[in-house]
Each structure stands twice: as structure tokens, then as C-alpha cells.
Amino acid sequence: MDVNRITRELLISNNYVSLPTIGSFVQRYEPARLKADGKTFTAPKQVIIFDTSRTFNDEAIELYLCEKLGISPSKAAELLKNFIDTAKEQLSNSQEVFFENVGTLKKDNEGTIIFTPVPEEELSASTFGLGDIEATPTKNIPTIPKKPEATTIKSTKRLSKKKVAFGVLGLLAAIAVLAVVLIPELHFWEKPAKRNPIASSNASVDTTTIVESAIDSTLSDTLELNPMEKSIDSQTQKKQALLYEEPKPQDNRAYYVIAGSFISLDNAKNLQAILLQKGFKTEVIESNGKYRVSMAKFSNKERATEELIRLHQLNPKDSYWILGQ
């Protein structure tokens, strides 16, 4: 499989495709913009450049060859090395290295690699199939006020009759309620008091019993809580119930912000060296047969997520993700 032909296909799913020791193709997104005339918007598009400073192997080509051809990583690395050696020889002889639907690489007189992209009409899906759009000013359309609906004399008479009927019914209901409230014999909700035959037969009343009952009632009143204290205690209990939280289980896992994943330890160490020069505390983690390069390590997943968002804001085109162990 020719690497010249698969580069464009790789750029569909990757923002970077590296040619080890030469440089990397970088794909960038340009949003729609307003032209100088103030009336036309350019279509959004993808722009491809060549970065000669990004020379480490990100293994994008090797992984693609392993997946598409079903070959081993060592065989894919051999195919890529042969292509790189041929491309270097062509560049040193001032020859062009062509990449289908991407562009050409060539060295100038000073030995600098120059990338010439193909015309936009040949660059597959460069503008997502969209063209420039000319904006047209909108016109203010006057609104026609709606005419009020005419009411007939018959509908007015019907409404007045209904109002009178409801008024009479309401008056009768009010009179019935007052009669029930004002006449004691109609108080159906009150139970008749039962007379104690023993108490009625005794003409004299024991004053000692009355005094003892009064003292007992006074003591019982003093032992009860103040209504205000009851209310405060009830509110406190409600707040405690609302603020109660189950004890959270301790998270003993480590969370790493990953900058790259490689099948070769040497490639992982190359990226680690670059990140160390930029001031990151990096380490190489071996997981599932791959070597992951970590930019930062946290014991809290939320803190790791905050760092991931911060790195994406600083470098929107780079791909970072979190590995939990």
C-alpha cells in the first residue's frame, strides 16, 4: 500500500500524520468569515500545512497499515522506513514528493522543505461542499392589526340571563349556610354532652379534688416544651435530614492525562523527552500492550478533568484523554 495515497485518508480521522525525521502534515479548521465587502461569507474549510518541527513518529501510518493490511507492527514499521528513506533521497535530489489530494514536498535552495498544497477544487471535501454565501438584507414587513370580533345582541342577552341565575343560586346558598351557623339546633357536628347521674345527685362538691386537679394540670403545663422551642427543634431535625449525605467511598485510583499512545517504547520516550522540555511531569505507563505518555497524574478524577479541559483550551488541535488505573 502506497503511503502517498493513504495520507489524505488518514487526515480525515487524524489532525496529525507524521513522516518520522521529516515532519508532519497538520490539518486545521477555518470557520466561515465575512469578506471585506461586508456582504459575503466564505465557506468553512479544512486547511493542510506541513510542520517541519514535528518530526517524531506518532505511529498513525503504522497503525493504519496494521489495521488495513493485517500485518504485524514490525512489518508496518519496515514499510514506513522504506518510504521515508525513498522520500529523503528524492528531497535531497531536489525532487518533488507527491501526496495524492494533499500536495507536494520539495527542498528549496537553502535546504528548507516547502509544502505546496493542491488547489482547493482538487482537495477532497476541503470546503465540505459549500460555496461562498452572499447575505441579503431583510425587509420590515408591516403587521396588520386584527379587527375585534363583533358581539351580537343575542349573545349579550344570554350572558345576562346566566349571570342572574348564578346570582340567585349564590344568594340561596349563603342564606342556608348562615341558618346552619346561627341556629344551635342545626349544629350537626357537635355531640350532645352526657350528664353524669352521680354528679347531679350530689349537691356538695369536694373542694380538695378541684384543687388537686388544678395543681396537676399546672404541673403538666410547666413540664411541656414551649411551642416556640418545639418549632425550632422540628426545623433543626428537618435541616439535618435534608443535609444528610451518605459517606462517599474513598477513591484510591490514579488518573493520568495522556498525550500519546504508542506500540513502541522508543517513540513513547521521544514524546516524553519533548514534554519534559516543556515543563510537564511525565511518565510512561505500560497498559494493554501499549505505552502511554502521561502529562500529569491526579488522585481525583474531577481535578484530572479540569486539567484536561485546560490543556484542550491551550492546544485545541491536540488530542488528550484520561486514563484511570
N, C-alpha and C positions, 0 to 999 in steps of 0.2 A: 504494500500500500504506500503510495507516494505521499510524503509529508507535505509537499507543496499543495496538494489538493485537499487535504483534510484540515488545514489551518483555519479556513473560513468556517467550516462546520464546527470546529472546536470553539470559535469565538461566539457562536450562538448561545452556548451554555456556560462559557467562561469569560470573565473580564480580562484575563491574562493568559497568554500562551507563550512560554519561554523557549528560546533556542539557546541551550546552555552554552556559556562562554561567548555568545554573540550579542544577545539582547532579548527583548520580549515584545510581542505585539500586545498593545493595550487598547481596549475598546471603551469608549466614553460615550455618554448620552448627553445630547444637547437638546434642551426643551425648545418649544416654539417661541419665537421672538418677534417683536414688532419692528418692521423696517423703518428706515429714516423717513419715508413718505407719510408715516403715521396712519396708513390705511391698510397695509398688507402685513399678514403674519406668515413667517416662514414655517415650514412643517418641521416637527420634531424629527431628529435623526440620530443615527449611531455614527461616531467618528472613530477611525482606527489610526493610531500612531505607533511608532516603534521607539521603545525606550532602551537605549544602549547601556544604561546603568544597571538594569535588572537582568543580570547575566546568570543567576543561579538557576538550577533545574527545579521547576515546580512540579515536574512529572505529569503534566497534563497530557502531553503527547504519548508518553509511555503507558499511562493508564488507559488511554483511548485505544492504543494498539492491542493491549492485553484483552480488552473487552470485545473489540470488533473482530480480531483475528483469532482469539482464543489461544494466544501464545503465552509463554512464561515471562515474568518480569525481566529476567536476564536476556532473553531473546529480543524483547522490546527495546531494552537499553542498547543492545548491539545495533539494531536497525537505526535508532536515533543517532548513535555515534557515527555511523557510516554517512548519514545525511549531513551531519554537522561538519564532518571532515570535507565532504564534497563542496558544501556551501562556502567554507572558509577558503578553499582553493580557488573557487570562482571569484570570490570577493577580492582576494589578493591579486588576481589577474585582471582586475577592473571589469569583470563580467557582471551582468545582472543576474540576480537570483529571483525568479518569478514565483509568486504565490497566487494561485487561481482565485479570482474575485476578491483579492486583498490588495496586492500591489507588488512592487519590486524593491529589492535592496541592492545598493551599489556603493562602492567607496569612491570618494572624491579624490582630488589630487593630494590632499593633506592626510588621507587615510581615514577620514571620518565616514561612518556608514550613513548613507542618505536613504530615506524611505520615501518612495513615490507611490501614493495610493492610486488605485484605478479610478476612473471617472465615476461620479455618483450614479449615473444611469446603469453602470455595469456592476456596482456594488450591491449585492443581493440584499433586499429589504433595508437599504440604507436610510430611507425615509418612511418606512412602514407602509409604502404605497400611497402616501399622502403628498399633495402638492401645496403650493402657497395659496393662502386664503385671503381674499380681499373683503374687508369689513364694510358693510353698508349701513349708513345711519338710519336709525329708527324714526318713524314719524309719529307724532302725538295724535291719536285718534280720539275726537271728542265723544264723550259718552252722552247718550240721550236719556234724560231723566224719565222714569216711569210715571205714567199717569195714575193718580189714585183711583181705586175701584169705586164706582158709583154704588151707593146703597139705595135700595128701593124702600118705598113706604111700607110695603107688606112685611119685610124683614124687620123693620123698626117696631111695628106693632106686635109682632110675635115676641120680640125680645122684651118688650114692656110687660106683656101678659105673664111671661115666665118669671120676671122679677117680682111681680105682685104675688104670684103663687108661692115662691120661695120665701118671701117676707112673711106671709101668713103662717106658713109651717114653722118658721123660726120663732115667731111670737108665741104660738101654742106650745112649742117645746119649752120655751123659757118659763111660761106660766106653770107647766107641770113640774118642772124642777123646783121652782120656788115653793109650790104647795108641799112637796115632799120634805123640803128642808124645814119649813116653818111649822108644820103640824107634827107634834111629837108622836101621835098615834101611828103616823106613817113611816116612822124611823125603823124600817125593817132590818137594818144592820145591827141594831142594838138588842142584846139579850136581856130579858126581864130579870131583875135581881131576885134571888131566892131569899126568903125570910127564914131566919133561924128561930125555930119554935122555943128552944131553951132560952135564948137571949131575950125573946119577947116576954117570956113568962117571968123572968127575974126582973124585979123592979129596981134592985140596987145594983150598982156597978162597982167591981173591985178596982180601987184606985191603984193598988200595988201592981196589978197586972199591966195597967196602962203605962205606969212609969217605967217598968222593966222593958216593955216592948219599945218604948221611946228611946231608952238607952241603947238597946240592941241595934235599933235602926241607925242611931247616931254613930255607933262604933263601926258598923258596916260601911257607912258612907265615908268615914275617915280612912278606912283600910283600902278602899278602892282608889285606883290611879286617877289623877286629874285628867279630864278629857283632852286637854292640850298635850299632856305627856303621852297619852295613848296615840294621838295622831302622829307625833314626832317619831315614836317608836315604830309605828307602822310604815312611815315613809322611809326610815332607815333600813328596815328589812327589805322593802321593795328595791331600794337602790343597790343593796348588797346582792339581791337576786339578779338584777339587770347587769351588774358589772362582773358577775361571776364568770370566770373563764376556766376551761379545762386545762390542766397542766400540759404544756407543749412538750412533746418528746424531743429529746436532745438529738441534734443533727451532727453526727460525727464524720460526715463525708467531707471530702475536699473538692472544690470546684475550680477548674482551670479555664482560663480564657485562651483558646487555641488559635494560633496564627497560621499553622500549616500542618498537613498530614502527609507523610512520605512512606514509601516502602523501602527506601534506602537510608541507613543511618548517617552516611556521609552527607547526603542532601539535607537531612534534618539538622546536622551540626553546622552546615553552612548558613542556614537561616538563623540558627541560634546565635552565631557569631555576629550577624548583622543586627539582630535585636539587642544584643549586649552593647554594641557600639552606640545604640540609640538610648541606652539607659534602662532597659527593661530587665527585670529579674527573671530570666528564662530558665527552663529546664526541659529536657527531652523525656517524654513519657512513652513507654512501650505498651501498646494496647491492641489486642486483636491482630497481631502480626504487622502492625504499622507503628511508625514513630511520630508522635505528636509533639509539636513545639509549642510550649506554653509561654505566654507573655506575662501572666500574673496568676497567683494562687490565692484562694479565699476559702474560709471555713463556713461562709454564709452565702447561700445562693442568691439572695437579694443584692448583696454587695457585689457579687460577680456579675450580675445582670446590669447593675449601674455602670460598672467599668466597661462592659461590652457595648452599652449604648454610647458611652463617651468616646470610645475608640472608633465606632462607626461614624460619629459626628465629625471626628477629626479626619478620618480617611474613608469617605463613603464608598469608594470603589473597592476597598479591600474586604476580604471575606473573613470574618471572625465568628467563632461559635464557642459554646461552653461544654466542657467535658466534666461529668461528675463521677467521682470514684469513692 
